[in-house]
């Protein structure tokens, strides 16, 4: 389905785009080509193909959880730009109003 110049101008108006004459001509050709490709895809017979969510087989890439020791507090706070007086917590700027 080839688009006309008026179609492209209407689409540009809906998108609040100001297109130059060259851009209108280029968009007319490019959008027409895209619609032609979509029409070719619509013409394919896909009745024998079951719907799929993915075309590649899926497998779980998650690993089992393993309990390990955490980073020591002093190491975690070593490069903190601001910490509390007891060196136990990160201090961050408040984001909620009281």
C-alpha positions as a Python dict, from the first residue, in 0.01 Angstrom:
ca = {
    (1, 'X'): (0, 0, 0),
    (2, 'X'): (186, 308, -115),
    (3, 'X'): (141, 611, 105),
    (4, 'X'): (55, 944, -45),
    (5, 'X'): (211, 1275, 43),
    (6, 'X'): (-107, 1374, 228),
    (7, 'X'): (-81, 1060, 444),
    (8, 'X'): (273, 1151, 547),
    (9, 'X'): (176, 1512, 616),
    (10, 'X'): (-115, 1390, 830),
    (11, 'X'): (110, 1151, 1024),
    (12, 'X'): (366, 1430, 1074),
    (13, 'X'): (92, 1659, 1201),
    (14, 'X'): (-30, 1395, 1449),
    (15, 'X'): (329, 1348, 1570),
    (16, 'X'): (379, 1726, 1584),
    (17, 'X'): (672, 1704, 1343),
    (18, 'X'): (774, 1981, 1107),
    (19, 'X'): (913, 1811, 798),
    (20, 'X'): (1087, 1976, 508),
    (21, 'X'): (987, 1900, 150),
    (22, 'X'): (1282, 1661, 113),
    (23, 'X'): (1190, 1484, 437),
    (24, 'X'): (828, 1444, 327),
    (25, 'X'): (939, 1286, 0),
    (26, 'X'): (1189, 1058, 176),
    (27, 'X'): (937, 955, 444),
    (28, 'X'): (677, 883, 176),
    (29, 'X'): (914, 640, 6),
    (30, 'X'): (1046, 483, 327),
    (31, 'X'): (707, 437, 494),
    (32, 'X'): (563, 293, 174),
    (33, 'X'): (847, 40, 164),
    (34, 'X'): (785, -55, 527),
    (35, 'X'): (413, -105, 460),
    (36, 'X'): (494, -316, 153),
    (37, 'X'): (712, -544, 366),
    (38, 'X'): (438, -570, 629),
    (39, 'X'): (186, -661, 359),
    (40, 'X'): (417, -936, 234),
    (41, 'X'): (439, -1077, 586),
    (42, 'X'): (59, -1062, 622),
    (43, 'X'): (26, -1267, 303),
    (44, 'X'): (222, -1561, 448),
    (45, 'X'): (23, -1871, 541),
    (46, 'X'): (95, -1928, 910),
    (47, 'X'): (-201, -2156, 990),
    (48, 'X'): (23, -2461, 1037),
    (49, 'X'): (266, -2279, 1264),
    (50, 'X'): (177, -2285, 1636),
    (51, 'X'): (198, -1959, 1828),
    (52, 'X'): (521, -1926, 2024),
    (53, 'X'): (656, -1681, 2274),
    (54, 'X'): (1013, -1747, 2164),
    (55, 'X'): (1171, -1905, 1859),
    (56, 'X'): (1467, -2043, 2052),
    (57, 'X'): (1445, -2310, 2319),
    (58, 'X'): (1442, -2167, 2668),
    (59, 'X'): (1647, -2300, 2953),
    (60, 'X'): (1692, -2177, 3306),
    (61, 'X'): (2020, -1991, 3348),
    (62, 'X'): (1976, -1937, 3720),
    (63, 'X'): (2216, -2106, 3959),
    (64, 'X'): (2129, -2253, 4294),
    (65, 'X'): (2148, -2015, 4588),
    (66, 'X'): (2454, -2062, 4801),
    (67, 'X'): (2502, -1911, 5144),
    (68, 'X'): (2831, -1725, 5165),
    (69, 'X'): (2976, -1471, 5401),
    (70, 'X'): (2897, -1110, 5328),
    (71, 'X'): (3134, -819, 5283),
    (72, 'X'): (3262, -694, 5619),
    (73, 'X'): (3094, -368, 5725),
    (74, 'X'): (3422, -176, 5746),
    (75, 'X'): (3511, -276, 5389),
    (76, 'X'): (3166, -179, 5263),
    (77, 'X'): (3185, 163, 5430),
    (78, 'X'): (3551, 226, 5345),
    (79, 'X'): (3480, 447, 5042),
    (80, 'X'): (3142, 583, 5151),
    (81, 'X'): (3116, 957, 5093),
    (82, 'X'): (2915, 994, 5415),
    (83, 'X'): (2846, 754, 5701),
    (84, 'X'): (2687, 778, 6044),
    (85, 'X'): (2884, 863, 6357),
    (86, 'X'): (2926, 500, 6461),
    (87, 'X'): (3044, 389, 6112),
    (88, 'X'): (2758, 143, 6083),
    (89, 'X'): (2541, 288, 5806),
    (90, 'X'): (2562, 480, 5479),
    (91, 'X'): (2420, 830, 5518),
    (92, 'X'): (2218, 953, 5221),
    (93, 'X'): (2022, 1265, 5149),
    (94, 'X'): (1657, 1246, 5254),
    (95, 'X'): (1416, 1207, 4966),
    (96, 'X'): (1091, 1229, 5161),
    (97, 'X'): (947, 1538, 5322),
    (98, 'X'): (850, 1517, 5686),
}
